[in-house]
């Protein structure tokens, strides 16, 4: 979590061994984490020039291009590495993110599905698949419910034995305390949709607690 220190360390490694492809890739990641996306792009390109089949560097370059909103370049990088490594789950997931940003939902859904089929333990690519399905035409409430049930059966049910037992009284007539947690409780579609819910829920029947992990704005304060 200290990208500046990481950059110094990788700089030292590169000064000692200029053709060290992994160090160029890693300094690119550190630049990316430090919001220096332009520098990260150059570092990933250098890593690829030293090691043309470097799958992680191609994938990272695609991510950097996506951050710069150069979606065609991002897709080209990811398609290039998938030609050589068709079973690279992370690259399929990242290509799905690029397609989603471009509004190409059919491609996004296909890429996310391919990603989690190659790595069934990946909650990220499987969650991305569900998100893309939400925006896709032709989906029904039944279809969406079924794919979310499947996600639950694969990723969540195995954690059920670890759920803590709560000490609250299971009295159906007591006032129900409900907590809402979101990074979007502010000037965001979620914030605009949910504020009315909070304002009109019966204060007699519900105690509402909102946990927001975003910088506060006027809508956050209202919520």
N, CA, C and O of each residue as an XYZ file, in Angstrom:
892
protein
N       0.787     -1.224      0.000
C       0.000      0.000      0.000
C       0.820      1.275      0.000
O       0.296      2.350      0.291
N       2.103      1.166     -0.325
C       2.962      2.355     -0.384
C       3.575      2.444     -1.787
O       4.738      2.091     -1.979
N       2.791      2.917     -2.768
C       3.274      2.898     -4.155
C       4.537      3.701     -4.393
O       5.354      3.325     -5.234
N       4.721      4.816     -3.661
C       5.939      5.616     -3.864
C       7.192      4.812     -3.492
O       8.196      4.845     -4.203
N       7.116      4.098     -2.379
C       8.253      3.261     -1.976
C       8.462      2.119     -2.957
O       9.595      1.749     -3.266
N       7.348      1.559     -3.446
C       7.448      0.477     -4.426
C       8.135      0.964     -5.705
O       8.984      0.272     -6.268
N       7.757      2.161     -6.152
C       8.357      2.719     -7.375
C       9.867      2.877     -7.202
O      10.637      2.564     -8.110
N      10.289      3.368     -6.025
C      11.732      3.528     -5.777
C      12.450      2.175     -5.825
O      13.540      2.061     -6.386
N      11.830      1.159     -5.233
C      12.457     -0.164     -5.204
C      12.564     -0.757     -6.608
O      13.597     -1.319     -6.972
N      11.497     -0.630     -7.390
C      11.536     -1.159     -8.758
C      12.497     -0.367     -9.633
O      13.166     -0.931    -10.500
N      12.565      0.948     -9.403
C      13.549      1.773    -10.112
C      14.965      1.258     -9.865
O      15.777      1.171    -10.786
N      15.245      0.921     -8.616
C      16.561      0.399     -8.260
C      16.819     -0.937     -8.965
O      17.910     -1.178     -9.483
N      15.796     -1.800     -8.974
C      15.934     -3.090     -9.651
C      16.229     -2.906    -11.138
O      17.073     -3.602    -11.703
N      15.521     -1.955    -11.769
C      15.715     -1.720    -13.201
C      17.087     -1.124    -13.479
O      17.698     -1.418    -14.507
N      17.578     -0.280    -12.557
C      18.923      0.290    -12.752
C      19.989     -0.802    -12.690
O      21.022     -0.709    -13.353
N      19.732     -1.834    -11.890
C      20.683     -2.933    -11.765
C      20.549     -3.929    -12.918
O      21.518     -4.580    -13.309
N      19.318     -4.037    -13.460
C      19.061     -5.010    -14.528
C      18.026     -4.414    -15.480
O      16.835     -4.696    -15.344
N      18.461     -3.592    -16.445
C      17.530     -2.847    -17.308
C      16.580     -3.720    -18.128
O      15.505     -3.264    -18.515
N      16.965     -4.971    -18.395
C      16.116     -5.843    -19.208
C      15.229     -6.753    -18.348
O      14.797     -7.811    -18.806
N      14.963     -6.346    -17.115
C      14.183     -7.123    -16.161
C      12.694     -6.845    -16.418
O      12.127     -5.904    -15.863
N      12.069     -7.677    -17.267
C      10.689     -7.433    -17.705
C       9.716     -7.383    -16.529
O       8.818     -6.541    -16.500
N       9.892     -8.281    -15.564
C       8.972     -8.321    -14.418
C       9.022     -7.025    -13.599
O       7.999     -6.565    -13.091
N      10.222     -6.444    -13.476
C      10.343     -5.184    -12.731
C       9.627     -4.053    -13.459
O       8.992     -3.208    -12.827
N       9.728     -4.036    -14.799
C       9.015     -3.005    -15.571
C       7.499     -3.180    -15.408
O       6.770     -2.200    -15.255
N       7.033     -4.434    -15.443
C       5.606     -4.686    -15.245
C       5.169     -4.238    -13.848
O       4.124     -3.607    -13.690
N       5.972     -4.565    -12.845
C       5.601     -4.241    -11.467
C       5.643     -2.743    -11.188
O       4.816     -2.225    -10.436
N       6.604     -2.046    -11.793
C       6.606     -0.595    -11.591
C       5.402      0.026    -12.293
O       4.869      1.046    -11.857
N       4.986     -0.607    -13.386
C       3.766     -0.149    -14.046
C       2.553     -0.270    -13.136
O       1.714      0.630    -13.091
N       2.457     -1.382    -12.408
C       1.358     -1.548    -11.450
C       1.426     -0.506    -10.339
O       0.403      0.027     -9.909
N       2.650     -0.222     -9.878
C       2.811      0.789     -8.827
C       2.411      2.174     -9.337
O       1.750      2.931     -8.626
N       2.816      2.510    -10.581
C       2.393      3.785    -11.178
C       0.863      3.846    -11.264
O       0.252      4.873    -10.966
N       0.258      2.725    -11.676
C      -1.201      2.673    -11.816
C      -1.869      2.928    -10.464
O      -2.832      3.689    -10.375
N      -1.356      2.291     -9.420
C      -1.912      2.481     -8.076
C      -1.704      3.907     -7.567
O      -2.426      4.374     -6.686
N      -0.710      4.591     -8.133
C      -0.390      5.959     -7.719
C      -1.027      6.984     -8.669
O      -0.644      8.154     -8.691
N      -2.015      6.512     -9.459
C      -2.765      7.372    -10.392
C      -1.874      8.031    -11.438
O      -2.163      9.137    -11.896
N      -0.798      7.358    -11.813
C       0.060      7.825    -12.905
C      -0.103      6.843    -14.078
O       0.812      6.096    -14.425
N      -1.302      6.878    -14.669
C      -1.665      5.852    -15.652
C      -0.819      5.967    -16.912
O      -0.474      4.954    -17.521
N      -0.479      7.205    -17.314
C       0.372      7.371    -18.500
C       1.710      6.682    -18.322
O       2.183      5.996    -19.228
N       2.330      6.861    -17.151
C       3.615      6.215    -16.877
C       3.462      4.700    -16.798
O       4.352      3.959    -17.214
N       2.341      4.246    -16.269
C       2.133      2.802    -16.175
C       2.046      2.187    -17.572
O       2.551      1.089    -17.805
N       1.405      2.899    -18.494
C       1.289      2.406    -19.869
C       2.669      2.215    -20.486
O       2.929      1.192    -21.119
N       3.552      3.189    -20.308
C       4.915      3.092    -20.853
C       5.673      1.920    -20.227
O       6.423      1.223    -20.911
N       5.476      1.709    -18.933
C       6.172      0.618    -18.251
C       5.695     -0.741    -18.760
O       6.506     -1.638    -18.985
N       4.388     -0.896    -18.940
C       3.871     -2.166    -19.448
C       4.356     -2.424    -20.878
O       4.678     -3.558    -21.234
N       4.405     -1.370    -21.692
C       4.913     -1.523    -23.058
C       6.381     -1.956    -23.046
O       6.798     -2.782    -23.857
N       7.160     -1.390    -22.119
C       8.569     -1.768    -22.020
C       8.697     -3.237    -21.637
O       9.520     -3.961    -22.199
N       7.879     -3.676    -20.676
C       7.909     -5.079    -20.265
C       7.592     -5.999    -21.440
O       8.215     -7.048    -21.608
N       6.605     -5.589    -22.259
C       6.214     -6.402    -23.412
C       7.310     -6.410    -24.471
O       7.544     -7.428    -25.121
N       7.980     -5.271    -24.644
C       9.067     -5.230    -25.639
C      10.202     -6.176    -25.249
O      10.887     -6.723    -26.114
N      10.398     -6.365    -23.938
C      11.447     -7.264    -23.455
C      10.981     -8.719    -23.448
O      11.792     -9.640    -23.548
N       9.665     -8.916    -23.329
C       9.112    -10.271    -23.204
C       7.758    -10.283    -23.916
O       6.718    -10.151    -23.272
N       7.770    -10.443    -25.245
C       6.545    -10.258    -26.043
C       5.370    -11.150    -25.652
O       4.220    -10.793    -25.908
N       5.634    -12.299    -25.038
C       4.535    -13.193    -24.659
C       4.153    -13.055    -23.189
O       3.568    -13.969    -22.608
N       4.483    -11.912    -22.589
C       4.255    -11.684    -21.157
C       2.767    -11.400    -20.934
O       2.307    -10.272    -21.110
N       2.022    -12.439    -20.543
C       0.568    -12.355    -20.473
C       0.094    -11.293    -19.483
O      -0.799    -10.506    -19.796
N       0.695    -11.268    -18.279
C       0.257    -10.307    -17.261
C       0.467     -8.865    -17.725
O      -0.369     -7.999    -17.467
N       1.580     -8.612    -18.407
C       1.858     -7.247    -18.871
C       0.841     -6.815    -19.927
O       0.379     -5.673    -19.918
N       0.491     -7.733    -20.842
C      -0.538     -7.413    -21.839
C      -1.864     -7.102    -21.140
O      -2.559     -6.148    -21.490
N      -2.196     -7.926    -20.148
C      -3.453     -7.729    -19.415
C      -3.441     -6.382    -18.689
O      -4.434     -5.654    -18.698
N      -2.314     -6.059    -18.064
C      -2.205     -4.797    -17.339
C      -2.243     -3.598    -18.280
O      -2.802     -2.555    -17.944
N      -1.645     -3.751    -19.461
C      -1.696     -2.669    -20.450
C      -3.137     -2.435    -20.890
O      -3.563     -1.295    -21.073
N      -3.877     -3.521    -21.057
C      -5.301     -3.378    -21.385
C      -6.056     -2.620    -20.313
O      -6.897     -1.774    -20.619
N      -5.758     -2.921    -19.045
C      -6.411     -2.208    -17.937
C      -6.065     -0.721    -17.950
O      -6.917      0.129    -17.693
N      -4.795     -0.418    -18.256
C      -4.366      0.983    -18.284
C      -5.090      1.736    -19.405
O      -5.549      2.861    -19.212
N      -5.185      1.099    -20.581
C      -5.905      1.737    -21.683
C      -7.377      1.951    -21.318
O      -7.965      2.973    -21.671
N      -7.966      0.986    -20.614
C      -9.359      1.161    -20.205
C      -9.497      2.362    -19.272
O     -10.438      3.146    -19.396
N      -8.543      2.504    -18.326
C      -8.577      3.640    -17.403
C      -8.462      4.968    -18.148
O      -8.998      5.985    -17.706
N      -7.755      4.951    -19.286
C      -7.611      6.154    -20.112
C      -8.767      6.315    -21.095
O      -8.780      7.238    -21.910
N      -9.743      5.397    -21.008
C     -10.914      5.373    -21.893
C     -10.524      5.168    -23.355
O     -11.213      5.636    -24.261
N      -9.411      4.464    -23.575
C      -9.010      4.053    -24.919
C      -9.471      2.612    -25.100
O      -8.671      1.676    -25.084
N     -10.776      2.461    -25.273
C     -11.385      1.135    -25.195
C     -10.986      0.228    -26.357
O     -10.819     -0.977    -26.168
N     -10.833      0.791    -27.550
C     -10.408     -0.037    -28.684
C      -9.009     -0.594    -28.452
O      -8.747     -1.762    -28.741
N      -8.110      0.241    -27.930
C      -6.744     -0.218    -27.636
C      -6.764     -1.268    -26.527
O      -6.031     -2.255    -26.582
N      -7.610     -1.046    -25.521
C      -7.715     -2.001    -24.417
C      -8.190     -3.357    -24.930
O      -7.623     -4.393    -24.582
N      -9.228     -3.345    -25.754
C      -9.758     -4.598    -26.299
C      -8.717     -5.305    -27.156
O      -8.596     -6.529    -27.108
N      -7.964     -4.535    -27.943
C      -6.942     -5.128    -28.806
C      -5.873     -5.846    -27.982
O      -5.447     -6.943    -28.341
N      -5.439     -5.235    -26.884
C      -4.434     -5.867    -26.009
C      -4.949     -7.185    -25.448
O      -4.247     -8.197    -25.457
N      -6.172     -7.157    -24.967
C      -6.716     -8.344    -24.313
C      -7.009     -9.447    -25.324
O      -6.803    -10.626    -25.039
N      -7.484     -9.067    -26.492
C      -7.715    -10.074    -27.534
C      -6.390    -10.684    -27.989
O      -6.314    -11.876    -28.286
N      -5.344     -9.850    -28.039
C      -4.031    -10.338    -28.448
C      -3.542    -11.425    -27.494
O      -3.099    -12.482    -27.943
N      -3.614    -11.186    -26.214
C      -3.088    -12.168    -25.264
C      -3.986    -13.389    -25.193
O      -3.502    -14.489    -24.927
N      -5.294    -13.221    -25.425
C      -6.193    -14.370    -25.410
C      -5.995    -15.262    -26.624
O      -6.330    -16.446    -26.591
N      -5.456    -14.699    -27.687
C      -5.102    -15.534    -28.838
C      -4.008    -16.527    -28.457
O      -4.029    -17.687    -28.867
N      -3.057    -16.049    -27.668
C      -1.948    -16.910    -27.231
C      -2.303    -17.738    -25.995
O      -1.831    -18.865    -25.842
N      -3.136    -17.177    -25.115
C      -3.486    -17.854    -23.862
C      -5.011    -17.852    -23.714
O      -5.549    -17.069    -22.932
N      -5.709    -18.714    -24.449
C      -7.181    -18.680    -24.448
C      -7.813    -19.040    -23.107
O      -8.999    -18.787    -22.897
N      -7.040    -19.624    -22.202
C      -7.589    -20.008    -20.900
C      -7.224    -19.021    -19.788
O      -7.311    -19.360    -18.608
N      -6.819    -17.811    -20.154
C      -6.426    -16.778    -19.187
C      -7.700    -16.105    -18.664
O      -8.218    -15.161    -19.260
N      -8.184    -16.622    -17.531
C      -9.474    -16.179    -16.989
C      -9.514    -14.672    -16.740
O     -10.493    -14.014    -17.091
N      -8.455    -14.119    -16.135
C      -8.446    -12.691    -15.796
C      -8.571    -11.816    -17.034
O      -9.233    -10.779    -16.998
N      -7.935    -12.229    -18.134
C      -8.014    -11.454    -19.371
C      -9.437    -11.473    -19.932
O      -9.916    -10.456    -20.434
N     -10.114    -12.620    -19.851
C     -11.518    -12.682    -20.285
C     -12.368    -11.728    -19.441
O     -13.213    -11.010    -19.975
N     -12.143    -11.721    -18.123
C     -12.902    -10.828    -17.252
C     -12.644     -9.365    -17.603
O     -13.575     -8.563    -17.670
N     -11.376     -9.023    -17.827
C     -11.044     -7.630    -18.148
C     -11.605     -7.215    -19.502
O     -12.036     -6.076    -19.681
N     -11.597     -8.151    -20.457
C     -12.210     -7.852    -21.759
C     -13.707     -7.618    -21.585
O     -14.290     -6.758    -22.246
N     -14.323     -8.389    -20.693
C     -15.739     -8.163    -20.401
C     -15.986     -6.768    -19.865
O     -16.976     -6.131    -20.227
N     -15.088     -6.278    -18.995
C     -15.233     -4.917    -18.472
C     -15.121     -3.874    -19.577
O     -15.839     -2.875    -19.572
N     -14.210     -4.115    -20.528
C     -14.058     -3.184    -21.659
C     -15.334     -3.178    -22.501
O     -15.847     -2.115    -22.851
N     -15.841     -4.366    -22.824
C     -17.083     -4.453    -23.600
C     -18.223     -3.749    -22.873
O     -19.030     -3.059    -23.496
N     -18.289     -3.925    -21.541
C     -19.357     -3.289    -20.772
C     -19.273     -1.772    -20.881
O     -20.290     -1.103    -21.065
N     -18.057     -1.225    -20.768
C     -17.880      0.218    -20.873
C     -18.241      0.727    -22.263
O     -18.680      1.867    -22.419
N     -18.055     -0.122    -23.274
C     -18.379      0.261    -24.652
C     -19.869      0.075    -24.958
O     -20.341      0.463    -26.027
N     -20.607     -0.521    -24.012
C     -22.027     -0.785    -24.251
C     -22.288     -2.037    -25.056
O     -23.418     -2.271    -25.485
N     -21.264     -2.847    -25.271
C     -21.402     -4.100    -26.019
C     -21.726     -5.218    -25.033
O     -20.862     -6.025    -24.688
N     -22.973     -5.256    -24.586
C     -23.337     -6.130    -23.478
C     -23.271     -7.608    -23.829
O     -22.934     -8.428    -22.975
N     -23.585     -7.963    -25.071
C     -23.506     -9.376    -25.455
C     -22.076     -9.878    -25.323
O     -21.843    -10.979    -24.823
N     -21.113     -9.067    -25.772
C     -19.707     -9.423    -25.638
C     -19.273     -9.476    -24.187
O     -18.496    -10.346    -23.796
N     -19.782     -8.531    -23.378
C     -19.433     -8.507    -21.961
C     -19.927     -9.768    -21.263
O     -19.181    -10.406    -20.520
N     -21.183    -10.122    -21.503
C     -21.765    -11.303    -20.867
C     -21.002    -12.559    -21.271
O     -20.712    -13.412    -20.432
N     -20.682    -12.668    -22.545
C     -19.939    -13.831    -23.036
C     -18.554    -13.912    -22.396
O     -18.116    -14.997    -22.012
N     -17.863    -12.781    -22.278
C     -16.514    -12.773    -21.705
C     -16.531    -13.107    -20.216
O     -15.706    -13.885    -19.738
N     -17.483    -12.511    -19.483
C     -17.569    -12.800    -18.050
C     -17.906    -14.276    -17.818
O     -17.362    -14.913    -16.916
N     -18.807    -14.804    -18.641
C     -19.193    -16.217    -18.488
C     -18.004    -17.122    -18.767
O     -17.792    -18.111    -18.064
N     -17.224    -16.783    -19.797
C     -16.024    -17.549    -20.109
C     -15.013    -17.464    -18.968
O     -14.361    -18.456    -18.642
N     -14.880    -16.287    -18.361
C     -13.917    -16.093    -17.276
C     -14.244    -16.990    -16.087
O     -13.362    -17.676    -15.569
N     -15.515    -16.991    -15.648
C     -15.804    -17.781    -14.449
C     -15.947    -19.264    -14.753
O     -15.842    -20.091    -13.847
N     -16.188    -19.621    -16.035
C     -16.188    -21.046    -16.371
C     -14.769    -21.610    -16.319
O     -14.576    -22.781    -15.994
N     -13.769    -20.767    -16.641
C     -12.373    -21.176    -16.547
C     -11.880    -21.165    -15.102
O     -10.988    -21.932    -14.740
N     -12.464    -20.290    -14.278
C     -12.078    -20.201    -12.869
C     -13.354    -20.112    -12.031
O     -13.765    -19.022    -11.634
N     -13.980    -21.264    -11.762
C     -15.269    -21.251    -11.054
C     -15.217    -20.636     -9.669
O     -16.259    -20.286     -9.117
N     -14.033    -20.496     -9.094
C     -13.923    -19.900     -7.761
C     -13.929    -18.374     -7.796
O     -13.960    -17.734     -6.745
N     -13.901    -17.781     -8.998
C     -13.803    -16.328     -9.120
C     -15.145    -15.667     -8.830
O     -16.060    -15.705     -9.652
N     -15.248    -15.067     -7.659
C     -16.470    -14.318     -7.342
C     -16.560    -13.047     -8.176
O     -17.658    -12.575     -8.471
N     -15.405    -12.485     -8.563
C     -15.399    -11.200     -9.279
C     -15.996    -11.344    -10.666
O     -16.925    -10.619    -11.020
N     -15.465    -12.284    -11.465
C     -15.979    -12.430    -12.833
C     -17.428    -12.895    -12.818
O     -18.220    -12.502    -13.675
N     -17.778    -13.740    -11.838
C     -19.160    -14.215    -11.753
C     -20.091    -13.067    -11.362
O     -21.204    -12.977    -11.879
N     -19.650    -12.188    -10.456
C     -20.446    -11.011    -10.083
C     -20.580    -10.054    -11.261
O     -21.647     -9.481    -11.483
N     -19.495     -9.881    -12.018
C     -19.550     -9.016    -13.204
C     -20.561     -9.544    -14.220
O     -21.259     -8.774    -14.878
N     -20.625    -10.861    -14.333
C     -21.608    -11.490    -15.231
C     -23.026    -11.111    -14.808
O     -23.854    -10.748    -15.643
N     -23.299    -11.197    -13.502
C     -24.633    -10.834    -13.011
C     -24.945     -9.365    -13.270
O     -26.070     -9.016    -13.631
N     -23.942     -8.504    -13.084
C     -24.156     -7.077    -13.318
C     -24.504     -6.806    -14.781
O     -25.438     -6.060    -15.076
N     -23.741     -7.422    -15.702
C     -24.010     -7.212    -17.126
C     -25.389     -7.741    -17.503
O     -26.072     -7.154    -18.342
N     -25.800     -8.846    -16.886
C     -27.134     -9.394    -17.165
C     -28.223     -8.389    -16.797
O     -29.258     -8.325    -17.460
N     -27.992     -7.598    -15.731
C     -28.997     -6.625    -15.296
C     -29.306     -5.597    -16.388
O     -30.430     -5.108    -16.492
N     -28.291     -5.277    -17.203
C     -28.452     -4.225    -18.208
C     -28.851     -4.777    -19.574
O     -29.128     -4.013    -20.498
N     -28.879     -6.089    -19.702
C     -29.104     -6.708    -21.002
C     -30.591     -6.803    -21.318
O     -31.393     -7.166    -20.458
N     -30.958     -6.473    -22.560
C     -32.353     -6.587    -22.988
C     -32.788     -8.052    -22.988
O     -31.976     -8.955    -23.188
N     -34.061     -8.267    -22.763
C     -34.601     -9.617    -22.881
C     -34.532    -10.450    -21.617
O     -34.989    -11.593    -21.605
N     -33.962     -9.894    -20.544
C     -33.897    -10.664    -19.296
C     -35.228    -10.529    -18.548
O     -35.875     -9.482    -18.585
N     -35.611    -11.588    -17.886
C     -36.818    -11.553    -17.064
C     -36.418    -11.595    -15.590
O     -35.298    -11.975    -15.250
N     -37.338    -11.206    -14.735
C     -37.080    -11.279    -13.295
C     -36.748    -12.720    -12.899
O     -35.887    -12.954    -12.050
N     -37.437    -13.679    -13.519
C     -37.205    -15.095    -13.202
C     -35.780    -15.506    -13.580
O     -35.098    -16.173    -12.803
N     -35.333    -15.108    -14.775
C     -33.981    -15.449    -15.231
C     -32.935    -14.842    -14.305
O     -31.986    -15.513    -13.900
N     -33.117    -13.574    -13.976
C     -32.151    -12.896    -13.111
C     -32.123    -13.525    -11.720
O     -31.057    -13.674    -11.123
N     -33.287    -13.888    -11.211
C     -33.340    -14.526     -9.900
C     -32.594    -15.861     -9.924
O     -31.876    -16.196     -8.982
N     -32.768    -16.611    -10.998
C     -32.131    -17.925    -11.097
C     -30.611    -17.817    -11.157
O     -29.914    -18.607    -10.521
N     -30.082    -16.840    -11.921
C     -28.619    -16.730    -12.011
C     -28.031    -16.222    -10.691
O     -26.901    -16.562    -10.340
N     -28.802    -15.405     -9.959
C     -28.328    -14.968     -8.646
C     -28.388    -16.121     -7.632
O     -27.519    -16.240     -6.768
N     -29.411    -16.961     -7.744
C     -29.482    -18.145     -6.884
C     -28.283    -19.061     -7.138
O     -27.708    -19.624     -6.206
N     -27.915    -19.200     -8.419
C     -26.774    -20.058     -8.745
C     -25.488    -19.488     -8.146
O     -24.674    -20.230     -7.595
N     -25.304    -18.148     -8.256
C     -24.130    -17.508     -7.633
C     -24.085    -17.837     -6.145
O     -23.035    -18.187     -5.605
N     -25.241    -17.720     -5.492
C     -25.317    -17.995     -4.057
C     -24.914    -19.440     -3.761
O     -24.187    -19.698     -2.802
N     -25.386    -20.383     -4.581
C     -25.088    -21.794     -4.330
C     -23.609    -22.092     -4.501
O     -23.066    -22.951     -3.808
N     -22.940    -21.380     -5.433
C     -21.521    -21.637     -5.706
C     -20.619    -20.952     -4.676
O     -19.669    -21.558     -4.182
N     -20.915    -19.696     -4.355
C     -19.976    -18.889     -3.577
C     -20.378    -18.650     -2.118
O     -19.514    -18.522     -1.251
N     -21.669    -18.589     -1.848
C     -22.101    -18.138     -0.520
C     -22.516    -19.267      0.414
O     -22.246    -19.205      1.614
N     -23.168    -20.296     -0.120
C     -23.724    -21.336      0.752
C     -22.657    -22.028      1.597
O     -22.917    -22.415      2.737
N     -21.454    -22.183      1.035
C     -20.394    -22.862      1.788
C     -19.945    -22.047      3.010
O     -19.306    -22.581      3.917
N     -20.285    -20.749      3.026
C     -19.920    -19.898      4.164
C     -20.993    -19.876      5.248
O     -20.772    -19.345      6.337
N     -22.153    -20.453      4.948
C     -23.270    -20.396      5.895
C     -22.910    -20.946      7.281
O     -23.312    -20.351      8.281
N     -22.159    -22.073      7.381
C     -21.808    -22.566      8.724
C     -20.974    -21.578      9.547
O     -20.885    -21.704     10.769
N     -20.354    -20.577      8.862
C     -19.515    -19.615      9.562
C     -20.305    -18.391     10.046
O     -19.763    -17.538     10.749
N     -21.589    -18.310      9.666
C     -22.384    -17.156     10.082
C     -22.474    -17.107     11.607
O     -22.714    -18.134     12.242
N     -22.284    -15.935     12.199
C     -22.385    -15.850     13.659
C     -23.842    -15.941     14.119
O     -24.761    -15.582     13.382
N     -24.031    -16.410     15.309
C     -25.367    -16.388     15.904
C     -25.553    -15.048     16.610
O     -24.712    -14.625     17.404
N     -26.657    -14.398     16.310
C     -26.920    -13.079     16.900
C     -27.742    -13.228     18.183
O     -28.558    -14.139     18.325
N     -27.501    -12.317     19.091
C     -28.142    -12.400     20.404
C     -29.441    -11.612     20.507
O     -30.030    -11.525     21.585
N     -29.897    -11.031     19.382
C     -31.125    -10.244     19.449
C     -32.339    -11.152     19.709
O     -32.314    -12.343     19.397
N     -33.377    -10.581     20.272
C     -34.589    -11.347     20.554
C     -35.406    -11.528     19.273
O     -35.704    -10.546     18.592
N     -35.763    -12.743     18.943
C     -36.534    -12.981     17.711
C     -38.022    -12.684     17.895
O     -38.881    -13.528     17.638
N     -38.297    -11.474     18.342
C     -39.679    -11.055     18.600
C     -40.234    -10.381     17.344
O     -39.729     -9.331     16.945
N     -41.250    -10.953     16.717
C     -41.756    -10.378     15.454
C     -42.405     -9.012     15.614
O     -42.615     -8.305     14.628
N     -42.719     -8.639     16.831
C     -43.387     -7.354     17.040
C     -42.428     -6.233     17.418
O     -42.847     -5.085     17.563
N     -41.136     -6.554     17.580
C     -40.201     -5.513     17.972
C     -39.869     -4.623     16.777
O     -40.067     -5.006     15.624
N     -39.357     -3.420     17.077
C     -38.909     -2.499     16.038
C     -37.689     -3.108     15.339
O     -36.737     -3.512     16.006
N     -37.709     -3.176     14.033
C     -36.645     -3.835     13.277
C     -35.530     -2.841     12.947
O     -35.783     -1.775     12.386
N     -34.312     -3.199     13.297
C     -33.151     -2.358     12.999
C     -32.516     -2.869     11.704
O     -32.154     -4.041     11.607
N     -32.384     -1.987     10.715
C     -31.849     -2.376      9.404
C     -30.657     -1.490      9.065
O     -30.747     -0.265      9.134
N     -29.544     -2.112      8.700
C     -28.360     -1.362      8.269
C     -28.175     -1.442      6.769
O     -28.278     -2.523      6.190
N     -27.904     -0.315      6.132
C     -27.625     -0.254      4.692
C     -26.175      0.175      4.505
O     -25.743      1.187      5.056
N     -25.435     -0.595      3.733
C     -24.018     -0.304      3.490
C     -23.811     -0.117      1.994
O     -24.196     -0.980      1.205
N     -23.206      1.002      1.594
C     -22.990      1.238      0.162
C     -21.950      2.328     -0.050
O     -21.858      3.261      0.746
N     -21.154      2.216     -1.134
C     -20.277      3.317     -1.529
C     -21.021      4.365     -2.348
O     -20.424      5.337     -2.810
N     -22.340      4.164     -2.529
C     -23.103      5.001     -3.463
C     -24.194      5.820     -2.782
O     -25.132      6.268     -3.441
N     -24.081      6.020     -1.472
C     -25.088      6.800     -0.756
C     -24.754      8.290     -0.879
O     -24.285      8.926      0.064
N     -25.009      8.811     -2.057
C     -24.729     10.204     -2.365
C     -25.234     10.495     -3.767
O     -26.188      9.865     -4.224
N     -24.606     11.445     -4.460
C     -25.042     11.828     -5.801
C     -24.631     10.736     -6.797
O     -23.624     10.837     -7.497
N     -25.449      9.707     -6.823
C     -25.235      8.504     -7.606
C     -26.631      7.910     -7.824
O     -27.507      8.143     -6.991
N     -26.881      7.158     -8.895
C     -28.219      6.591     -9.080
C     -28.752      5.851     -7.854
O     -29.934      5.964     -7.528
N     -27.891      5.097     -7.177
C     -28.331      4.384     -5.976
C     -28.836      5.369     -4.929
O     -29.878      5.147     -4.312
N     -28.089      6.467     -4.727
C     -28.489      7.457     -3.747
C     -29.840      8.074     -4.063
O     -30.675      8.252     -3.176
N     -30.054      8.405     -5.352
C     -31.322      9.031     -5.735
C     -32.491      8.052     -5.588
O     -33.597      8.452     -5.223
N     -32.244      6.780     -5.871
C     -33.315      5.797     -5.745
C     -33.654      5.505     -4.281
O     -34.823      5.315     -3.944
N     -32.648      5.467     -3.417
C     -32.855      4.960     -2.067
C     -33.307      6.037     -1.085
O     -33.865      5.715     -0.036
N     -33.076      7.312     -1.407
C     -33.385      8.356     -0.429
C     -34.881      8.380     -0.105
O     -35.269      8.602      1.042
N     -35.712      8.152     -1.115
C     -37.156      8.121     -0.868
C     -37.557      6.966      0.029
O     -38.437      7.099      0.880
N     -36.900      5.824     -0.172
C     -37.152      4.667      0.693
C     -36.881      5.020      2.144
O     -37.693      4.730      3.022
N     -35.726      5.655      2.397
C     -35.374      6.008      3.764
C     -36.373      7.012      4.349
O     -36.739      6.922      5.521
N     -36.802      7.957      3.533
C     -37.671      9.019      4.041
C     -39.081      8.519      4.362
O     -39.751      9.062      5.240
N     -39.529      7.483      3.647
C     -40.919      7.057      3.810
C     -41.084      5.757      4.590
O     -42.213      5.356      4.873
N     -39.985      5.089      4.946
C     -40.121      3.931      5.824
C     -40.638      4.379      7.188
O     -40.244      5.423      7.707
N     -41.505      3.590      7.741
C     -42.098      3.931      9.041
C     -41.032      3.952     10.128
O     -40.382      2.943     10.400
N     -40.865      5.115     10.744
C     -39.887      5.229     11.832
C     -40.351      4.451     13.062
O     -39.547      4.084     13.919
N     -41.655      4.205     13.135
C     -42.193      3.445     14.259
C     -41.801      1.966     14.153
O     -41.538      1.305     15.158
N     -41.769      1.469     12.926
C     -41.504      0.042     12.717
C     -40.037     -0.266     12.438
O     -39.583     -1.391     12.645
N     -39.288      0.747     11.961
C     -37.910      0.488     11.532
C     -36.945      1.517     12.117
O     -37.249      2.708     12.178
N     -35.801      1.045     12.537
C     -34.683      1.928     12.871
C     -33.648      1.746     11.762
O     -33.091      0.658     11.611
N     -33.386      2.799     10.986
C     -32.506      2.716      9.824
C     -31.139      3.296     10.159
O     -31.035      4.401     10.692
N     -30.097      2.543      9.843
C     -28.722      3.021     10.009
C     -28.029      2.877      8.663
O     -27.988      1.783      8.100
N     -27.482      3.974      8.140
C     -26.801      3.950      6.843
C     -25.297      4.095      7.048
O     -24.835      4.976      7.773
N     -24.549      3.217      6.398
C     -23.081      3.255      6.445
C     -22.593      3.626      5.051
O     -22.776      2.861      4.105
N     -21.983      4.777      4.922
C     -21.542      5.261      3.611
C     -20.031      5.416      3.587
O     -19.453      6.091      4.439
N     -19.389      4.783      2.598
C     -17.932      4.951      2.490
C     -17.588      5.746      1.234
O     -16.886      5.273      0.340
N     -18.110      6.975      1.203
C     -17.775      7.902      0.121
C     -17.649      9.296      0.725
O     -18.123      9.551      1.831
N     -17.016     10.174     -0.003
C     -16.923     11.560      0.432
C     -18.325     12.161      0.439
O     -19.074     12.034     -0.530
N     -18.662     12.813      1.535
C     -20.029     13.299      1.737
C     -20.380     14.424      0.762
O     -19.562     15.309      0.510
N     -21.598     14.386      0.217
C     -22.137     15.494     -0.578
C     -23.535     15.823     -0.037
O     -23.940     15.269      0.985
N     -24.266     16.701     -0.696
C     -25.550     17.145     -0.170
C     -26.545     15.986     -0.068
O     -27.330     15.929      0.878
N     -26.517     15.057     -1.041
C     -27.455     13.954     -0.992
C     -27.067     12.965      0.111
O     -27.935     12.358      0.739
N     -25.757     12.805      0.344
C     -25.309     11.969      1.469
C     -25.860     12.522      2.771
O     -26.347     11.765      3.611
N     -25.786     13.832      2.945
C     -26.269     14.471      4.174
C     -27.779     14.277      4.316
O     -28.285     14.059      5.417
N     -28.485     14.358      3.199
C     -29.942     14.162      3.251
C     -30.270     12.718      3.637
O     -31.177     12.464      4.429
N     -29.518     11.783      3.064
C     -29.738     10.379      3.407
C     -29.445     10.132      4.884
O     -29.574      9.004      5.359
